[in-house]
Amino acid sequence: MSCKNFLIYFSLFILILSIFIIYSFDFSYEEIEIKNSKAKCLDGSNYKFLFSKGSSNGTNSFYIFFEQGGFCGDNNFDPKDNDTPQKCCMIRKNATLGSNKFDLVYRYFNVYISRFFTSSKYFNPIFYNWNKIHIKYCDGTLHMGNNDDPIIYNNTKLYVRGEENVKSVFDFLIKNYNFSNAKNVLATGSSAGALAVVFYAKYIRSLLSDKTNYKVISDFGYFHHGAYKGIDIMNGMMTKLKNSFKIKQTKTMRYINESLDFIESSNPIKYINNLNNDYPILFITSSYDSWAIKRLVNTTCFFGKNIYDSCDKKDLMEIDKYSADVENDFKEIIKNDKTKKITAFVVKGFMHMYLYFGWSWNDKSYGVNGYSVQEFVHDWYYDLLPKDKKLFYDTKKILKYKKDVYWYYNYFFPDF
């Protein structure tokens, strides 16, 4: 190819890319910094969140998203190393998940990558003109950290103020945007943020008028606590996280259950039927959630270009056991749901998070019972689902799209 032709093609590529960026990215978000408050990121920097003001008939409606991002110590679990959470948080405090100092990068990769946050009616037909609030995750403890005093580790202060951060966002909305009298509120979150949104759901409900149409979506935030290969890793990680940062019971936990503990807060089956929620909750997840398979089943045999080539019979049995445990949990949750307000959409794809990533949003082959995720969310939100059905899941023992996990984890989620 001649130099002239190369320049022509390169210029055309830049033009197309520029048009794509202009029409796909949403530049309506502004950073709101909380000053003169206890609200802090891990490194002690002032807490920030992202806000996009609604328009037209969406000015009194609010779409709230709790950001994802694992937690301190969620990789390479070692029962003998009690310092794992602090070591991980020391790394996080110098990155977007622990500081407000990298928010330009944070804005591009956490807001613009998802169609669910955009103000484009084409990509986001239900919520495009609502007030949109992106609750930044920077405390390393599932948005739930509640220690007023910083933890000192290696002569460095680490602030775990997730609860203060979250409440500062709602204080701002109540003061400036009449949030308490909102017409519609949809609270959502992915992964760590999905655990958080269920945890804070009742607190948010308490801030709103009885007339508010309030609903909740938990996107890939259900993790079964159980022993795989002889050890309950999720319970072990939560125990270390609680002890490392001295996380105590708070009023938010007591909203759910008088005796709820931080460790149980990561295990919704322990308290979901005690919520007595008068608002609909939708759980979207996969029983083959790739985050959970890697960490909780403790296997990486599915990594690499030739998926499963290195999985032995025991690995596959444990992976299938985890899948069955998740499905059985939801059968139990739905069976015991006295309010009939809980709905579950459980797929069998090897993935993690739908709302944050958009590639599978409209693809029915990634869904369940003929629904794509977008179609299901639409019908759930507008009460168009069959009235007598609350659990939607695949019945066949299959793993869909095993190849997804390779690029997904190696490129988007390298270990901390």
N, C-alpha and C positions, 0 to 999 in steps of 0.2 A: 504494500500500500504506500502510495506516495505521501510525502509530508503534507501536500495541499489537501488531499482527500482525508487524511487523518484529522487535520484541523477542522474540516467541514463536518465530519462525523462527530468529532469531539464537541464542537459548538452546538450541534443539534442535540446531542445527549444532555449537555448542560441546560439547554433551553427546556427540554422535556422535563428534566429533573426539577427545574425551577418552577414550572407550571404545576407539577405534582405537589411540591412543597407548599405553594401558595394555596392550592385548593384542598389539600388534605390536612395540613397542620392547623391547629387552632391557636391563634395568637391573642385570644380574648382573656386569657388568665393573667391575673396579677398576683404578686407575692404579698401576703399580709404578714407582717412581723409583729409578734407579741412582745411588747417591751414592759419593763417594770413589773415583772411577774415571775413566779416560780417555774413557769413553763420553759424548759431547756432541752436541747439535744444532748447526746452523750458527752460531747466535748465542752458543754457549758455555754454554747452559743445560743442566742435567743431563738425561740421556736418560730417557725414560719409555716404557713400553709398556703395553698393556691385557691383563688376565688375567681369565678367567672360569672358576671352579673347576668341575670335573666332578662328576657325581653318579651314584649307583647303580652300574651296571656300566660307566660311562664314566670312573670315577676314575683308571684307569690307561691312558687313551687320550688323545691330544693332537692337536688340530687347530691348525695353525700357518699364519698368513696374513701375507705380506709386503705392506705397503701400497704402493699405486700413487702416481704423482705426477710423471711426466716426469723431467726433470733440468735442471740449470742450463745455460741456453743452447739449449734445444730449440725455441725459436721464432725466426723471422726470421733464419735462418742467413746470415751475411755472411762470406765467405772472408777478407776483408781486416781484419775486426775481431777481434783476438785476445782482447779483454777481455770478449766477450759472456758467457762463463760466470760471471765474477766479478760483472758487472753484474746478472745474473739472481739470483745467490745473495745479493746485497745486498738485493734485494726479498724473497726467500724468508725471510731470517732474521727478518723482521718479520711472518711469517705461520705458519700451521700446519705448512707443509712445511719450516720451518727453525728452529722454536722449540718449547719445551714450554709456553709461556706462554698458549697459546690452546687448551688441551686440552679444555675444556668443549665448545667448538664442534667440535673435532676428533672428540670421542667421538660426538656426535650425527650428524654427517654421514658418518663413516667406518665406524661400527659399525652404527648403527641402520637405515641405508638398505638394507642387504643381508640377504636371507633366509638367506644362507649363514653368517652369524655368529650368528644368533639361537639361543636355548635353547628355542625353541618346537618341539615335536615335529611340529606341523602343517606348519611352513614348512621345517624342517631335520631330516627324519626319520632321516638317517644319523648325524649328528654332534651332535645337539642337547644330549646330556648329557655330551659329552667336555669335557676341559679345553681351553679355546680361548684362543689367544695371538695377539694382533694386534700385529705388529711395526711400530711407528711408523717412518715414513720422514721423516727430517729432515736428511740430510747433503747432498742435492742431487746426489749422484754414484752413483745406482742402488744404494744400500745398500753400496757397495763402496769408499768413500773410506778411505784408510789412511795419511794424513799425520799423524804425531805432532805436528808443529809447525803452528800456525795460519797461514793465508795472510793476509798484510796487504794490504788493498786499500782505497784512499782512507782511510787511517789507521784502518781497521776490521779486527778479527780475524774470520776465517771459519774454522770448524772443520769439517774433512771427516773424520769418524770413523765412517763407516758400518759398517766391518768390526768395529770395537770395539763399536759399538752392538749389532750382531747377536749377537756372541759373548757379550756381557754378559747377553742374554736367556737363552741356553742355560746359561750358568753358574748363573743364578738357578734355572732349572728342575731342573738336576742336583742342586743343593744342597738345594732345598726340596721337590721333588715326584718324586724318584726317576726322573727322565726317562730315564736310561740303561737302565732296565729296563722301559720302557713296553711295553704289550701291542700297541697300535696307534699309529702316527704317520702323519698325512697332512700334508705340507708343501705349501702353495699360495701363490700370489701373482698379482696382476693388473698388467699393463702393466710399469712399472719394477720392480714387485715380482715379476713373473713372470720377468723376466730374472734377478733376484736369487735366486729359489728354485732355478732350475736351476744357477746359479753355486754356491750353498751346499749343494746337495743331497748331494754326496758328503761334505762336512764333517759335515753332520747325521747321515748314515749312520754315520760313524766314531764318533759319540758313543753309539750305540745297541747293545743286545745283538743277537746274531745271531738271536735268537728273535723280535725285534720285527717285526711286520707293517708295513713302511714303504713308502709310496707318495708320488708327487709329481705335482702338477698345475700346469702353466704356462698361465695364462689371458691370452691376448692379449699375450704377451711375445716374439713372434717377429717380428723386423724384418729384411727382406732388405737386405743391403749391396750396393748396385749403383748404376750411373750412370743418372740420369733427367734428361732435358733437359741432358745433358752433364756432370753433376756427381754424385759420390757423397756426398750430404749426411750420411748416417748416419756414415760413416767420418770425414768432416770434423768433425762435432760431437764424436765420441768423442776424436779427436786433440786438439782444443782443450780438452776437459774434462780429459784426462790431463795435458796440459802446464800448464794453468792452476793445477791443484791438486797437481801433482807426485806423481801417484799411481804407486806402484811395485809391482813384483811381490811377492806375499806367499805365505805357506805355503798359504793357501786356493787361490790360483791353481795352485800346484804340486800340490795334491791332484788337480787335473783334468789338468794337462799341465805338464811341467817348464819349458816355454818359453812358457806362456800369458801374454799381455799384456792389460792393461786394455781396450785397444781391441778385441781379439778376444773379450773377455768379454761384449760386447754382441751377438755374432754366433755363436749356438749351432752353426750348421752347421760352424764352424771347429773345434769341439772335442767336439760331442755324441757322435760315434762313438768318441772316445778316452776316454770316461768309464769304460768297462768296468763300467757300473752293474749291480748285482745287484738293483735295485729298479725297479718299473714307473714310467715317466714318461708322463703324458698331456699333450700339447700341444692346447689349445683356442685357435683363432684364426680370423680371417677374412682371406682373401686380398685383400679390399677394406677392410682395417682403416682406419677414417677418420682415426685419428691419423697413420698412416704415409702415407696419400694426401696429407694436407695438408702434412706436413713433408718427407717423403722424395721424393715425386714433385713437391713444391713447387707445388701448385695448390690454389686455393680456389674454383675455378669452380663447385663443387657447392654452395656456400653460398647462402643466400637462400631465399625462399619458392618460387621457381620453379627447382627443382633442375635443374642442367645447362643451363639456358638460355644461360649464358655460356661453356660448355665448347666449345672448338673441336676440330677433328679431332685435332690433336697432343696436346691434353690427354687425350682419350679413349684414344688409342693408348698413351700413357705409363701411364695408370691400368690399362689391360688388361695391359700389359707387366709391371707390378708384380705384379698378380694371378697371372699365369702363372709369374713367377719364384718366388713363395712356394710355389705348388703343386709346381713342379719341385724346389725345395729339399726338401720333405717326401718326395717320391718317392725322392730320393737318400738322405735320412736313413734312411727305412724300409728301403730296399734294402741299405744298408751296416750295418744294425743287427745285429751278430753276436749280441747277447744276446737279441734278440726281445722286449725289454722296453719298447720305445717305441711309443706309439700316438698318432695325430694325428687331430683332428676339425676339419676346415677348412671353414668356411661361406663364403658369398659375400654376407653382409649388410653394409651400410654402417654399422658400429657399432664400438665399442671397449670390451671387457671384459664378460664374462658374470657372473662370480662377485660382482663388486662391485655391479652393478645387477641388479635382479630382474625387470624388466618382461618380458623375453624368456625367462626361465628355463624356464617350462613350455610355451612356444609352439612346436609342431612346425614351424611355418612358418619359424622362425628357425634350425632345426636342419639336419640332414643325414640322408639315407637313411631318413626316417621317424622319426628320433629327435628328441625335444626335448633340450636340453642336460641337464636334470635326469635324464631317463631314461638318457642316455648315461653320465653320471657314475656313476649308480647301477649300471648293468650293467658298466661298466669296473671299478669298485671291487670288486664282488662276482664278478669273473671270469666274467661271463655273455655277453660278446661272442663272436662267431665266432672260434675259435682261430687260424684261418689268415688273419685280416684285421686289419691294423694301421693302414691309412689309410682314413679316411672323408671324402669331399669331394664337392661338387657337380661334375658334369661339364658342365653347361650354362653358357654364357657369359652370365650374367645378374647383375644387381645387385638384391638384394632390399632393400626398405624404404629407398629413397633419402631419403625425407623425414625419417628418424630423425636424420640428421646435423645438421639445421638447429637444432632445439631443444637437441639433445645438446651441441653445441659452444658455441652462443651462450649457453646458460644454465648448464651445468655446468662447462665448461672454458674460461672466458675466458682469453686469453693473459696470461702474466705479463709 
